[in-house]
Amino acid sequence: MLTNLLLFAGVSLVVIVTPGPDTALTVRNALLGRRSGILTAVGVGTGQLAWALLTACGVASVLAAHQGALTVLRLAGAAYLVGLGAHALWASWHSPSTTPPPRPRHGARRSFAQGLVSNLANPKMAVFFLSLLPQFAGPDPSLSAPGRTGAALRGDDRDVGFIA
């Protein structure tokens, strides 16, 4: 049990410290203002919570089993990331180079939504929650962390006692 926990912590650390699109978006929005950066990070965290809950409820397993749905998710994520990149390129090409561009303001909803959509469409998160995380769940779903969370969400009284 302790070996699995340490192995899981090590794998999680590698995934967390590897920068990806969520990190780039959060840094970009933080440069627009502290509030924008914080709300983007909260959106990313909410996306991770959603992935964890979906995994615990078994929805991630359904996505993994139906390659068509997973392909749609991957293409939607790629399209979103391409759109973000195209928008950034467009803005850099159409701004005067002699004066610094004014810092645009993002609304709270937009910053949060960008972080949430970026995380939900992030291929790294899909790989982590569809491939890596289930390897650390035990054979008895009532004793694994995802199994306990899923039982609590279902209201299954016989498994919920393991949570406390």
N, C-alpha and C positions, 0 to 999 in steps of 0.2 A: 504494500500500500504506500509506504513512504517512498519507495523507489519510483513508483508511478507518479507520485506527486512531484518529486524533484525533477523527473524527466519532463513532465508537463510544464512545470515552471520554467525550465530551460528552453523548451520549444517556444513557449509563450513569449519569453524575453526576446528571443531572436526575431519572432514575428513583430513584436511591438517596436523594437528599435530599428527595424528596417524601414527606412522612409518610403512612402508611397504617395499616391494621389491625395489621400486624406491629409497627410502632413503638409504637402505642398499647398493645398487649398487653405488649410488653417493658417499657415505662415503668410500666404498672400493676403488673406482677409485681416490678419492681425496687423499687417502693415497699413491697412486702411483705417485702423482704429482698434483700440483695446477691446471695446464692446463687441465689435464685429468678430474679432478673433476668438473671444470667449464663447460667443454664441455658436460659432462654427464648430468649435471643439465640443460643445454640449450636443450639437446635432450629430457629430461623429460618434460620441458616446451613446447617444440614443439609438443610433444605427447598430452599434455593437450589442446593445441590450436586446434589440429586436432580433438580431442573428442568434443570440444565446437562447432567447425564448423560443424561437422557431426550431432551433436544434433540439431543445428539451422537449418540445411537443411532437417531434418527429417530422415536422414539415420539411426540414432540411434533408431528411432521408428520402422523402418523396421526390424532392428536386434532384437528388443524386440518382435516383432510380429512373427518372424520366429525363433522358438526355435532351429531348426537345425543349423542355421547360428550362433546363440549365443553359442550353444554348441561347435561348431568348434572353435570359438574365445576363449572360455574358455579353451578348450583342448590345443590349440596352446600356450596360455599363460602359462598354467601349464607345458607344455613340455619345454618351454623356461626357466622357473624358475628352473625346475629340471636340465636342462642342465647347467645353471650357477652354481648351487649347486654342481653338479657332477664334474664340472671342478675345482671348488675350493677345493673339497675334494681330487681329484686326485693330484692336485698340492701340497697339504699339505702332502700327504702320500709319495710322490716321491721326496721330498726335504730333504737334509741332516739336521738333527736336531741339529748338533753341531755348525753350522755356520748359521747366518741369511741369508735367501734367497736373492738374488739380486732383487732389485725392477725392475720388468719388465716395459717397456715403452709401453704405448698405443698410437697409432697414433690418430690424431684428428678425423678422420672419424670413427674409431672404437669406441672411447669414446662417440661421439655424437650418433652413431647408437645404441650402447648399451642402452643409456638413452631413445632414441626414441622407440625402440622395447620393452624395459621393460615397459614403460608407456602405449603403445598401447595394450600390452598383459596383463596389470595389472588388475586383477579382481576387485580391489577396485575402479578403475577408471570406469570400465564398470558399476558397481552398481551405482556409483555416477551419471554418465551421463545418464544412462538408467532409473533409478528409482527415484533418489532424485531430480535432476535438473528439470525434466518436471513438478513436483508437484508445482513448484514456477512460472511456466509460466501461464499467465492469460488465461481466456477462449477465448479472442479475440487475435489471433496470431499476429495481427499487433501492439498490445499494449504491448506484452511481449518482454523481451530482446531476447530470441531465435527467436521469430517471426520477430523482426526488423532486426536482423543479417541475417536471411534467406532471407528476402526481399531485403536487400542490395546486397547479393550475387546473387540473381536472377535478379536484376536490375528492380525490381517492383517499378515504380516511385511513385505510390500513397501511398506506405508504407514507402519509404525511407525518406520522409520528417519528420517522427517521430524520426529519428536517430539524427538529428542535434540538 
